[in-house]
């Protein structure tokens, strides 16, 4: 179960391969083949933890907490342990991907923003923008149920793996590790990870990606950055989709950009329309620079 939000159960996670390569032995490929045991490690994590180190085991604060709030302390320690394990596996994913020159892009959004549509158009037009010489474009799809999106990706012309999280509301590093093993992307590939539709938890879990992209549609309103600050603070790029609907909705592009950059001054922002193709070139150029 996720200690961040209380969702999910690892036993209910299912990974389904769409167009699995013949002869693939997951045990002999993917990041798990070189991953070290996660229980004991002393390397430095570059991220910041939100807990106070003076509350560690044996401290006065720790003893006071155990006396008055033992259950709360156990939940906090377990949550820190799970996140540390996730970060450890994410680093193995990142190293394996880098070793195979694979660029992984984590797409995050609320449901219905157009992530899958963006991927479909990117796959069908990728030969027009591919200045980096990707060996292939492939996708890890995350949803609670169904293989609908993975089938859409396959029809667009790319290989895909579907990860169904059951009650879970995000992908984590172990799920992505299993998916990479089954997908077995070619060296030099562009790998998209379409996360579960949710503007909260996906931002908190490192999966080993090269870049985080948040996709939002103009139909969702221009107040989302301040309502979901963790998501927009973590983003390398924000894609504003469905700009063809701007004449019909109340969405202020300047206000949205100002709010986003108040949280994340260096974030890139691209406004486009997957439906009519407006400004898709900017998206392709951003990908090529990865």
N, C-alpha and C positions, 0 to 999 in steps of 0.2 A: 504493500500500500504506500502511496505517496504521502510523506509526512508534511509536505508543503501545503497540500490542499485536501488530503484525505481520500484521493481518488485512486481507483485502479487496483489491480491485483496482477502481479507478474505471471501467475499461472494462466490467466485468461488472455494473454497476449498471443496473437497468431500472426505468423509471417507467411505470406503467399507469394510465390514467384510467378510472374507473368513472362513467358518466353524464357525459361531458364536455359542457359547454355548446356549443351550435351557434354556429359563426362565430368561435370563439376563436382568436386568433393569438398563440401564446405569445411571439413576438418583440416584441409590442407591449404586453405586460402583465406584471405580476409584478415582483419586486424587481430582476431582472437588467436591466430596461429603464432603470433609473436608476443602476445600480451603476457605480462608477468602477473603473478597472483596479486589480487587487489587488497588483501587483508593487511599487509604491512608495507608501508612506503614512507620515506622521509624526504622526498623531493619537495621543493618549494612550489606552491600553487600561486600563480600570478594574480588570482582574483582575491578580492577582499571578503572576509567573513564578517557577518553582521553580529557575531557573538563577542563577548568581552572575555579576554584571556584571564583576567583576575577572578573569573568565576570557575576556573578549572577545578578538577578533582583535588580535594584536600584544602582548598582555600576556605577562608572564613565564610565567604558568600556561598560557597558550595555546601558547606556543612549546614548553614542556616536554611538554604533552599531544600536540602534533603529532609530537614526536620519538619518544615512547614508545608512544602509543596513537592513531595517526592515524585508524584506522577508527572507533574509538569517538567521537572528536571530530566526524568527519563525520556520523555518525548523529545525534549530539546537535544539531548545527547544522541538519540537515535537518528533524529533528523540531520544533525551535523554529520554523523557517520555515513548515512545514505548519500548525502550530497558529496562527501569526500570520495566515496566509491565511484559515484557518477563522474566526477571530475577526473579521477584516475583513468577510468575507461575512455573518457572523451579524449584524453591526451594520447592514449594508444591509438584511437581512431585517427586523430589528427596526424600522428607520426606515420601511420601506415599509409594514409592518403597522400601525404607529402612525399613519402618514399616512392610512390607510384605516379607522382606528378598529376594527381587527380584533384581538381578544384571542386569542393563541396559547398553549395549555397543552401542555407536553411531559410525556407520561405514560411513566414508566419503571418496569420491574419485571423479575423473573425470569420465565421462561416459565410459564404456567399460573396466574398470580396472579388473573386475572379482569379484565384491562384492557379487553379487547374486550367482555366482558359488561357491564362498567360503562358503556362508551360506548353499547352497544345500549339499555340501560335509560334512560340519560340522553337519548338522541335521542327515544325513544318518549314520554318523560314531560316533555320540555323545555318544552312549553307551560304546564305546571303551575308551574314554578319561574322562568320567564323574566321577571324583574322589570327586567332591563336592556334589553329590547327588541332581542334579537339579530335580525339580518336573516336568518340561517340558522345551523345547526350543521353543520359539515363536518369531514372527517377526512383526515389523511395517515397511511397505514398503513405501518409498517416491518417487514419480515420478510426472512429470507434467501431464501426461495422461496415460491411459491404466491400466489394472490390471494384465498385463503379469507376472510381477515378483512375485506378491502375489500368482498367480496360480502355478508358479514354486515352491514356498515354500510349498504350500499345497501338491503338488505331491511328494515332498521330505519327507513329513510326519509331518509337523508342522502346527499349526494354524497361520493365518496371517491376518492383516488388511492393506488395501491399502489406503494411503493418496495421493490424486491427488491435486497438488497445483495450477493447471491452469498455469498462467504465472509466478508463484513464483519459485524461484531458490533454496529454502532451506526449511527445516522444522523448526518450532519454537515451543516454549513451549506450547502455546494453542493448536496447531495441535496435538502434541504428547499427551497432556492431553485428548483430545477427543478420540484419537486412543486407549489409555490405557483403557478408560471407556468401549469401545466397545469390545476390545480384552479380558479384564478381566483376565490377567495372574494369574496363580495359585501362592500362596505363595511358595517361594523357587525356582522360575523359573529363567531361563536365558533368558533375553529379548534383542534381537537385534533390533536396529533401523537403517535401511538402508536409509541413507539420499539421497536427490536428487543429481544426478551427477554434481558436481561443486566444484572446488578447492578454491572458494573464500568465499561466504556468509555462508555456513554451519559452518565454524569455528567461526563465530562471535556470534552465537546464542546458548546459554545454553538451553538445553532441559530437564535437570534433570538427565543426564546419570551418571553412575559410572565411565566410561572411554571413551575416544575418540580414535578411531583407524582410521588411514589414510591408504588406500589401493592404491598402485600405481603399474602399470605393467611396465616391462622393455621396452616395446614398446613405452613408453611415453618419454623416455630420462632421463638422470641422473641429469639434471639441475633444476628439479622442486622445490626442497626446497628453493632455493634462489629466484626463480620466484614467489613463493606463500608462503612467509615466515609466514603469519598469520596462515595458515593451519598447517604447520609443527611445529610451535612454540606451538600450542595448543594440539598437539597429545601426548597421553600416549604411543602409539605403532604405528610404521609404518610397514606395511606388504608390501614387494616387491613381487608381483605375476608374474607368467609366466616365471620363471627362466629357464624352459625348452627351451625358445627361446634365451637365452643368446648367443649361438654360432652364431646367425644370426642377432643380433642387436648390436649397439654401446651403451652399458650401462656399466659403471664402478661402481661396487658395493662399492668399497672403497671410491671413490669420492662422491657418493651419501650419504654414511654414514657420511663422514666428513662434508659435507654441512649441513646435518640434525642436527648433534650434535653441529655445530657452532651456530645454532639457539636455540637448545633445548638440552643441555648437558645430561639430564637424560633420554632422549627418548630411548625406546627399539626398536630394528629393527629385523625383521624376514624375511628372504628371503625364498620363497617357490614356489611350483608349484601346483596349485589346479588340473591341468589336470593329472599329473603323480604321485601326492602325495608326492613329495619331500619335506621333512622337515615339513609336516603338524603336526607332533608330537609336535614341538616347539609351534605352534599356540594353540594346545589343552592344553598344559601345562600352557601357559600364561593365558588362560581362566580359568583353574582350580584354579589358584592362586588368581583370583578376589574375 
